[in-house]
Amino acid sequence: MLIILVDYRCLIITSTTAFLCHYLLFFMKLFKLLFCLYVLFSSGLASAQLNNDALQWHIPVNEENANEIRFGVNVFGFSKNNEYFNSIADGYTLFGYHLNPKLIYYPASFVRVEAGAFMWKDFGSSGYQQIAPTFTAKIEQNNWALLFGTLEGNLSHGYIEPLYDFERLINNRLENGMQFLLNTDRLRMDAWIDWNKMIYRADPEREVINGGISSTIALLERVGRKSEEDTVRVALPLQFTAQHKGGQIDASDLPLLTVVNVAVGLELEKEYNQNFLHRLYTKNYLLGFKDFSNEFQLPFSQGSGLYLNAGVDTKYQNVMLSYWQGSGYVNQLGGRLYQSASTTYKNPDYIEQERRLLILRFMKDIEILDNLFLTLRLEPFIDFNDPQLEFSNSFYLNFNTEFFLAKDKR
């Protein structure tokens, strides 16, 4: 259980370890420095994480659908080509689709229950990579919601990429467990647990549990007196992920593994009510990693990272520049490029303790129809330890819809 206490002088996250307290005290000092810089140079640079809105799927609870039976479907097509030649992250192509038809029932205006099937197909393969049932019960009241079953997962959590790999949207789409969502004027929070691998007596593998909290505290929102004036926002993101592998009834010889990754930062955003320029932003984070296992299995037992971003959204193109500097940073849920330990097939034991990357992102979301989005991205980057131009290019088609079938007349 985490208790979060915030005041002017410090941020303390109380947990079973003193490590988080130590790191977050340091993060708060950075926050105060960045906030002072904002006060001095309040020129309108803006915030926000990488905008993945067009790729997300939230489970809506609509009061007007009470007592209705509906049919819904999510279709997600993807093509992501990673032209990587380094020894940290593999180069490969992901090309295929996800299909998730479902039946939806509203037993009350604030409760939604749905059940369906998830199908994952890679083009060029002889069958489906995954066929799995989905089930979600969601209760939504005022500014909070509770989900049981299949979660509003992956990109919907709102994590930064060093904490949560973008490609989990494709390769680890389903998360099943419990989730609590809170959305107020000052705080947005997503607390979740994903029971990734269940074990039974004498199971040869360890159980796997993932979870965390992704939250944002609004510090400032200044809106002009007239509707045509610009809006300035300042926010404090606080994020962590945790992963546990183990159990008491498995037959695996591997020891328990418990790792935690945390991030804290400052996001500044200015929206413009103009035809061409829509938004300027900067988002900057300090990250920490710690292995709390009794027996260390990872190449590093602790590490840190600095993640700096600045971007501009325009009518024709969104552009974002990112800088990553990591030291002994490991996160099994995070983006592979940000790791200090290799995840490659041919160089699994390769280690690069100090990592420095410069990433340029060109992004475009096109709304073709209501709930049908086409997303295009080109992301070249330079690894300063091996200065060669590498890149990924991607194409996504995301369609979500539902419609009325019948009404319960009880």
HULINHU-V668653 format. One record per residue. N is the residue number from 1. RES is the residue in one letter. D_FIRST is the distance of its C-alpha to the first C-alpha in Angstrom with 2 decimals. Layout:
n:N res:RES d_first:D_FIRST
n:N res:RES d_first:D_FIRST
This chain:
n:1 res:M d_first:0.00
n:2 res:L d_first:3.79
n:3 res:I d_first:6.71
n:4 res:I d_first:9.88
n:5 res:L d_first:13.10
n:6 res:V d_first:16.40
n:7 res:D d_first:19.90
n:8 res:Y d_first:23.28
n:9 res:R d_first:22.97
n:10 res:C d_first:19.62
n:11 res:L d_first:16.34
n:12 res:I d_first:13.47
n:13 res:I d_first:10.10
n:14 res:T d_first:8.42
n:15 res:S d_first:6.79
n:16 res:T d_first:8.55
n:17 res:T d_first:11.58
n:18 res:A d_first:14.11
n:19 res:F d_first:15.27
n:20 res:L d_first:13.13
n:21 res:C d_first:14.17
n:22 res:H d_first:17.71
n:23 res:Y d_first:17.96
n:24 res:L d_first:16.60
n:25 res:L d_first:18.95
n:26 res:F d_first:21.66
n:27 res:F d_first:20.78
n:28 res:M d_first:21.05
n:29 res:K d_first:24.45
n:30 res:L d_first:25.54
n:31 res:F d_first:24.47
n:32 res:K d_first:26.59
n:33 res:L d_first:29.45
n:34 res:L d_first:29.34
n:35 res:F d_first:29.24
n:36 res:C d_first:32.27
n:37 res:L d_first:34.01
n:38 res:Y d_first:33.41
n:39 res:V d_first:35.03
n:40 res:L d_first:37.96
n:41 res:F d_first:38.45
n:42 res:S d_first:37.45
n:43 res:S d_first:39.70
n:44 res:G d_first:37.67
n:45 res:L d_first:35.79
n:46 res:A d_first:33.04
n:47 res:S d_first:29.62
n:48 res:A d_first:27.79
n:49 res:Q d_first:26.41
n:50 res:L d_first:28.84
n:51 res:N d_first:30.12
n:52 res:N d_first:29.42
n:53 res:D d_first:29.96
n:54 res:A d_first:32.97
n:55 res:L d_first:31.09
n:56 res:Q d_first:28.12
n:57 res:W d_first:28.05
n:58 res:H d_first:26.02
n:59 res:I d_first:26.38
n:60 res:P d_first:28.14
n:61 res:V d_first:28.29
n:62 res:N d_first:31.72
n:63 res:E d_first:32.88
n:64 res:E d_first:36.45
n:65 res:N d_first:35.77
n:66 res:A d_first:34.94
n:67 res:N d_first:36.50
n:68 res:E d_first:37.59
n:69 res:I d_first:37.58
n:70 res:R d_first:37.44
n:71 res:F d_first:37.73
n:72 res:G d_first:35.73
n:73 res:V d_first:35.93
n:74 res:N d_first:34.28
n:75 res:V d_first:36.52
n:76 res:F d_first:35.34
n:77 res:G d_first:37.99
n:78 res:F d_first:37.28
n:79 res:S d_first:39.37
n:80 res:K d_first:37.74
n:81 res:N d_first:39.96
n:82 res:N d_first:38.53
n:83 res:E d_first:41.50
n:84 res:Y d_first:39.70
n:85 res:F d_first:41.72
n:86 res:N d_first:39.38
n:87 res:S d_first:37.85
n:88 res:I d_first:34.16
n:89 res:A d_first:33.96
n:90 res:D d_first:36.38
n:91 res:G d_first:38.82
n:92 res:Y d_first:39.19
n:93 res:T d_first:39.68
n:94 res:L d_first:37.54
n:95 res:F d_first:39.85
n:96 res:G d_first:39.37
n:97 res:Y d_first:37.60
n:98 res:H d_first:34.82
n:99 res:L d_first:35.82
n:100 res:N d_first:33.60
n:101 res:P d_first:35.68
n:102 res:K d_first:33.99
n:103 res:L d_first:34.86
n:104 res:I d_first:33.04
n:105 res:Y d_first:33.13
n:106 res:Y d_first:32.18
n:107 res:P d_first:32.12
n:108 res:A d_first:31.40
n:109 res:S d_first:31.42
n:110 res:F d_first:27.62
n:111 res:V d_first:26.92
n:112 res:R d_first:27.83
n:113 res:V d_first:28.07
n:114 res:E d_first:29.50
n:115 res:A d_first:30.53
n:116 res:G d_first:32.39
n:117 res:A d_first:33.03
n:118 res:F d_first:32.09
n:119 res:M d_first:34.88
n:120 res:W d_first:34.89
n:121 res:K d_first:38.31
n:122 res:D d_first:39.33
n:123 res:F d_first:42.94
n:124 res:G d_first:45.16
n:125 res:S d_first:43.38
n:126 res:S d_first:44.93
n:127 res:G d_first:42.17
n:128 res:Y d_first:38.72
n:129 res:Q d_first:35.82
n:130 res:Q d_first:33.43
n:131 res:I d_first:33.96
n:132 res:A d_first:30.92
n:133 res:P d_first:30.18
n:134 res:T d_first:27.85
n:135 res:F d_first:26.39
n:136 res:T d_first:24.28
n:137 res:A d_first:23.66
n:138 res:K d_first:22.64
n:139 res:I d_first:22.35
n:140 res:E d_first:22.92
n:141 res:Q d_first:23.40
n:142 res:N d_first:24.35
n:143 res:N d_first:21.85
n:144 res:W d_first:19.04
n:145 res:A d_first:19.09
n:146 res:L d_first:17.38
n:147 res:L d_first:18.63
n:148 res:F d_first:18.91
n:149 res:G d_first:20.96
n:150 res:T d_first:22.28
n:151 res:L d_first:20.22
n:152 res:E d_first:21.51
n:153 res:G d_first:20.81
n:154 res:N d_first:22.25
n:155 res:L d_first:23.93
n:156 res:S d_first:22.59
n:157 res:H d_first:19.16
n:158 res:G d_first:21.13
n:159 res:Y d_first:20.15
n:160 res:I d_first:22.70
n:161 res:E d_first:24.68
n:162 res:P d_first:23.62
n:163 res:L d_first:20.04
n:164 res:Y d_first:21.27
n:165 res:D d_first:24.81
n:166 res:F d_first:27.11
n:167 res:E d_first:28.88
n:168 res:R d_first:25.97
n:169 res:L d_first:27.47
n:170 res:I d_first:30.43
n:171 res:N d_first:29.38
n:172 res:N d_first:25.93
n:173 res:R d_first:26.33
n:174 res:L d_first:24.45
n:175 res:E d_first:20.70
n:176 res:N d_first:19.83
n:177 res:G d_first:16.66
n:178 res:M d_first:14.74
n:179 res:Q d_first:14.46
n:180 res:F d_first:13.83
n:181 res:L d_first:16.28
n:182 res:L d_first:16.94
n:183 res:N d_first:20.24
n:184 res:T d_first:21.65
n:185 res:D d_first:24.35
n:186 res:R d_first:22.02
n:187 res:L d_first:18.85
n:188 res:R d_first:18.45
n:189 res:M d_first:15.13
n:190 res:D d_first:14.61
n:191 res:A d_first:11.24
n:192 res:W d_first:12.32
n:193 res:I d_first:12.35
n:194 res:D d_first:15.83
n:195 res:W d_first:16.98
n:196 res:N d_first:19.73
n:197 res:K d_first:21.56
n:198 res:M d_first:21.86
n:199 res:I d_first:23.65
n:200 res:Y d_first:25.90
n:201 res:R d_first:27.65
n:202 res:A d_first:29.55
n:203 res:D d_first:28.32
n:204 res:P d_first:29.61
n:205 res:E d_first:26.59
n:206 res:R d_first:22.91
n:207 res:E d_first:20.24
n:208 res:V d_first:18.59
n:209 res:I d_first:15.22
n:210 res:N d_first:14.64
n:211 res:G d_first:12.05
n:212 res:G d_first:10.88
n:213 res:I d_first:11.28
n:214 res:S d_first:14.83
n:215 res:S d_first:15.64
n:216 res:T d_first:18.81
n:217 res:I d_first:19.68
n:218 res:A d_first:23.38
n:219 res:L d_first:25.22
n:220 res:L d_first:28.73
n:221 res:E d_first:30.78
n:222 res:R d_first:34.48
n:223 res:V d_first:36.86
n:224 res:G d_first:40.61
n:225 res:R d_first:42.64
n:226 res:K d_first:44.59
n:227 res:S d_first:43.25
n:228 res:E d_first:44.90
n:229 res:E d_first:43.09
n:230 res:D d_first:40.20
n:231 res:T d_first:36.45
n:232 res:V d_first:34.26
n:233 res:R d_first:30.45
n:234 res:V d_first:28.04
n:235 res:A d_first:24.33
n:236 res:L d_first:21.38
n:237 res:P d_first:19.37
n:238 res:L d_first:15.88
n:239 res:Q d_first:14.86
n:240 res:F d_first:13.00
n:241 res:T d_first:13.37
n:242 res:A d_first:12.29
n:243 res:Q d_first:14.64
n:244 res:H d_first:14.88
n:245 res:K d_first:18.32
n:246 res:G d_first:19.28
n:247 res:G d_first:19.48
n:248 res:Q d_first:21.49
n:249 res:I d_first:24.39
n:250 res:D d_first:25.58
n:251 res:A d_first:28.85
n:252 res:S d_first:27.89
n:253 res:D d_first:28.90
n:254 res:L d_first:26.26
n:255 res:P d_first:23.46
n:256 res:L d_first:19.69
n:257 res:L d_first:18.51
n:258 res:T d_first:15.12
n:259 res:V d_first:15.49
n:260 res:V d_first:13.69
n:261 res:N d_first:15.78
n:262 res:V d_first:15.33
n:263 res:A d_first:17.93
n:264 res:V d_first:18.92
n:265 res:G d_first:22.37
n:266 res:L d_first:24.89
n:267 res:E d_first:26.69
n:268 res:L d_first:30.12
n:269 res:E d_first:32.12
n:270 res:K d_first:35.50
n:271 res:E d_first:36.93
n:272 res:Y d_first:40.69
n:273 res:N d_first:42.77
n:274 res:Q d_first:45.38
n:275 res:N d_first:47.04
n:276 res:F d_first:46.37
n:277 res:L d_first:43.43
n:278 res:H d_first:40.20
n:279 res:R d_first:37.45
n:280 res:L d_first:36.83
n:281 res:Y d_first:33.43
n:282 res:T d_first:31.69
n:283 res:K d_first:28.09
n:284 res:N d_first:27.00
n:285 res:Y d_first:23.88
n:286 res:L d_first:22.80
n:287 res:L d_first:20.73
n:288 res:G d_first:19.22
n:289 res:F d_first:18.69
n:290 res:K d_first:17.52
n:291 res:D d_first:18.02
n:292 res:F d_first:15.92
n:293 res:S d_first:18.18
n:294 res:N d_first:20.33
n:295 res:E d_first:23.33
n:296 res:F d_first:23.74
n:297 res:Q d_first:25.23
n:298 res:L d_first:25.09
n:299 res:P d_first:27.88
n:300 res:F d_first:25.64
n:301 res:S d_first:22.67
n:302 res:Q d_first:21.74
n:303 res:G d_first:23.31
n:304 res:S d_first:23.49
n:305 res:G d_first:25.15
n:306 res:L d_first:26.89
n:307 res:Y d_first:27.35
n:308 res:L d_first:29.99
n:309 res:N d_first:31.34
n:310 res:A d_first:34.10
n:311 res:G d_first:35.75
n:312 res:V d_first:38.22
n:313 res:D d_first:38.54
n:314 res:T d_first:42.13
n:315 res:K d_first:44.15
n:316 res:Y d_first:45.14
n:317 res:Q d_first:42.47
n:318 res:N d_first:38.95
n:319 res:V d_first:38.69
n:320 res:M d_first:35.77
n:321 res:L d_first:36.03
n:322 res:S d_first:33.10
n:323 res:Y d_first:32.97
n:324 res:W d_first:30.56
n:325 res:Q d_first:30.54
n:326 res:G d_first:28.29
n:327 res:S d_first:28.35
n:328 res:G d_first:27.00
n:329 res:Y d_first:24.59
n:330 res:V d_first:23.35
n:331 res:N d_first:21.16
n:332 res:Q d_first:21.91
n:333 res:L d_first:20.75
n:334 res:G d_first:22.62
n:335 res:G d_first:26.28
n:336 res:R d_first:28.66
n:337 res:L d_first:30.90
n:338 res:Y d_first:28.25
n:339 res:Q d_first:27.66
n:340 res:S d_first:29.31
n:341 res:A d_first:29.79
n:342 res:S d_first:32.10
n:343 res:T d_first:31.17
n:344 res:T d_first:34.90
n:345 res:Y d_first:36.95
n:346 res:K d_first:39.83
n:347 res:N d_first:38.09
n:348 res:P d_first:34.84
n:349 res:D d_first:34.96
n:350 res:Y d_first:35.74
n:351 res:I d_first:33.64
n:352 res:E d_first:33.92
n:353 res:Q d_first:31.68
n:354 res:E d_first:32.74
n:355 res:R d_first:32.64
n:356 res:R d_first:34.28
n:357 res:L d_first:34.81
n:358 res:L d_first:36.52
n:359 res:I d_first:35.95
n:360 res:L d_first:38.04
n:361 res:R d_first:37.07
n:362 res:F d_first:39.56
n:363 res:M d_first:38.07
n:364 res:K d_first:39.74
n:365 res:D d_first:38.55
n:366 res:I d_first:41.41
n:367 res:E d_first:41.09
n:368 res:I d_first:43.80
n:369 res:L d_first:43.20
n:370 res:D d_first:40.59
n:371 res:N d_first:37.44
n:372 res:L d_first:39.34
n:373 res:F d_first:38.49
n:374 res:L d_first:40.02
n:375 res:T d_first:38.09
n:376 res:L d_first:39.92
n:377 res:R d_first:38.54
n:378 res:L d_first:40.12
n:379 res:E d_first:38.01
n:380 res:P d_first:40.13
n:381 res:F d_first:38.62
n:382 res:I d_first:39.87
n:383 res:D d_first:38.31
n:384 res:F d_first:39.71
n:385 res:N d_first:39.78
n:386 res:D d_first:41.99
n:387 res:P d_first:43.68
n:388 res:Q d_first:44.61
n:389 res:L d_first:43.92
n:390 res:E d_first:41.59
n:391 res:F d_first:40.27
n:392 res:S d_first:38.76
n:393 res:N d_first:40.24
n:394 res:S d_first:38.80
n:395 res:F d_first:39.73
n:396 res:Y d_first:37.51
n:397 res:L d_first:38.54
n:398 res:N d_first:35.93
n:399 res:F d_first:37.08
n:400 res:N d_first:35.17
n:401 res:T d_first:37.02
n:402 res:E d_first:37.15
n:403 res:F d_first:39.99
n:404 res:F d_first:41.02
n:405 res:L d_first:42.28
n:406 res:A d_first:42.62
n:407 res:K d_first:41.56
n:408 res:D d_first:40.53
n:409 res:K d_first:43.14
n:410 res:R d_first:41.76
